[in-house]
Amino acid sequence: MRVIGAGWGRTGTTSAAAALELLGFGPCFQMQDVWSRPEFAVLWNKHRSGTPVDWKVELGEFGSCVDWPGCWEWRHFSELWPDAHVLLTVREADSWYDSALGSIHQWTAPGQDVGPREVAELLSAVWDEHFGGWEGFLDRERSLAAYEAHVRSVRRTCPEDRLIEWRVSDGWQTICSALNVPVPEEPVPHLNARASNTPERQ
């Protein structure tokens, strides 16, 4: 693992994953992988219940990760891969909330078919971990406070020489300079799934 994502979903993580793969840091593990490979959901659920996981083996095929569930373990991953950079994808807090509310929150509403039981369990854990459940996310001020607290925590605790804070709108220069790679000729991928009807894109 060469780049470890610390940013929550809906902070440009799909675009970041595509960008990292273009820059040679792929494949990039992200939440959408659990739909195509639900064994990852099983693995994360076991981990959350206390079962030890050898992450260097289980995620050994990936060159980077972004989004949930990987961002839960960014501190531990940064210890496992001490030479990796930590990528904090960010966006303005109100914009993040509106995006999440209009996409993944709708897609994962109670009664929605989100795939295998293991995947549904993992998605529920996202809401439980940060917001007091799916309904708890509807408390806008509480959810905004949780998001802002997470961003502050990463900024405060990640060593400055390893942290890359990035918005998709920043373009290539910031991330390429930090990773010491050439700037591609093509534009930064800008993938926004908010209008999609499926939960497969974060």
N, C-alpha and C positions, 0 to 999 in steps of 0.2 A: 504494500500500500504506500503510495507516494503522496497522495493528497487526501486529507481527512476532512469531510464536511461537518461543520458544527451548526450550520443554519437550519432552521425549521423549514418544513414544507411551505410552499407558496411564497418563497423569497427568491424565486428565480432558479430553483434547484434543477428543473428539467433543462433549462438553458445552460446552466453551469455544467451539468453532466455531459451535454453535447459538446460544450466548449472544451472541457477537459479531455474528452476522447479525441477531438480534433488536434489538440496539442500533444497527444501521445501519452496521456495518463489514463487510458482506459484499459479494460472496460470499467465503467463506473457503476457501482452498486447504488440503487435507489429504491424507493418504495414500490415503484411499478414492477420491479423484478419479482415481488412476491406473488403477483397475479400469474405470471408465466411460469414461475417456479415456486409453488406453495411450500416446498420443503424449507425454504428460508423462513416463512412464517412459523412453521413448526419449530425451527431452531430458535428463533427469537422468543417465542412463547416459553419454551423450555428454559431459556436463559433467564427470563423474567421471573420464572417460578423458582429459580435458585440452582438450576442445573449448570455445572461448569461447562463452558464452551471454549474450544481451542480456536480462537478467531483467526489465528495466522494460517490454520489449515482450512477452516470453513470458508474464509474469504480470500484464500490465497490466489484465486484466479483474477481478482480485481486489482486494478491499479489505483483506484480512487473510490470514494463513496460520498454521497450527498443525501440530504433529506432524512426523514425518519425511515427506518429505525436506527440507522447508523449514527445519526447525530446524538442519540442518547449516550453513546459510548465514546464520544470524541476524546475525552480525557484519557480513558483506558487505552483507546487505539493509539493515541499519541505516545503512550509509554511503550506499547508493543512495537510501534514503527517510529523510533526516535528521530529518524531523518526525514519524516514526512512533514509537509506543510499542513497547517490547519486553515481551511477555507470557511470563513464566516460570510455567507450570503445574507444580505440585508435588503430591506426596503422600508419605506416610511410606514410606521406602525398602523395607522388607519387604513392605508392601502392594503397592507398585509391582511388585516382582519376582514375587510370587505371581500378580498379575493378568496380567502379561506371559507368565509360564510357562503359565498355564492358558488363554490365548487365542491371541495372535499366534504364540507359539512352537509351539503345536500345529498351528495352521492352516498354518504355513509349513514344516513338517517335510519332510525329504527324501522325495520320492515323492508329496507332496500336489500336487493340481492347483490352482495359484494363478493360473491364467490365462496370458496370452501370455508368451512367453519373456522379453520385455523387462521385464515386471512381476516375473517370478521373479528376474531378475538384480538388479533394484533392491532387492527384499526381502532377497536374500542379502547385499547390500551393507550393510544395517542391522546384521546380525549380525557381518559381517566388520569393520566400522568400529569397533565398540565392544567386542566380546566375543570376538574371535578365532574367529568362525564360529558356526553354529547350535549345534553341540555345546558350544562354549565357553561359551555362555550357561548351561549346566547347572552350571557352577562358580558357585554362589550367591554366595560371598564376593567373588569377582572381579567379578561383575556388579553387586553392590551397591556395591562400591567405585567402579566406573565411573560408575554413576548419581550417586552422591554427589559425585564429582569434577566431573561436568558441572554440577550445580547450583551448587557452590561457584564454578566458573569463571565462570558467568553472573553470579552475584551480585558477584563481584570485578571483572569487566571491563566490565559494562554501566553507563553513567552512571546515577547514582541517580535523576535527574529523568526518565529515560525508562523505568525498569524498573517493571513491575507484577508482583509475585509473588502468585499466586492459586491457591487451592484451591476446587474446586467448592463445598465445604461452607462457604466464606466468605460465600456469598450474593452479592447484587448490590452492596452498598454499596462494597466495596473497588474493584472494577473500574469501577463507574460514576463514583465520585469521581475516580479517576485519569484516566478518559477524558472527564470533564466532560460527562456525559450524564445525563438523568433516570433514576431507578430505575423499571423496568417494574412494572406491577401483578401480572403473572404471575410464578410462581416461576422460579428459575434452571433451565434444562433440565438434567436429570440422566440422561444416556444412558450406559448401561453395557452393552457388548456381550459381556461375558465368557461369558455362557451361550449366545451365538449359535454356530451351526455354520459361519458363513462368515467370511472375513477382510475383509469389506467395511466393517466398522465398527471404528474405532480408539478 
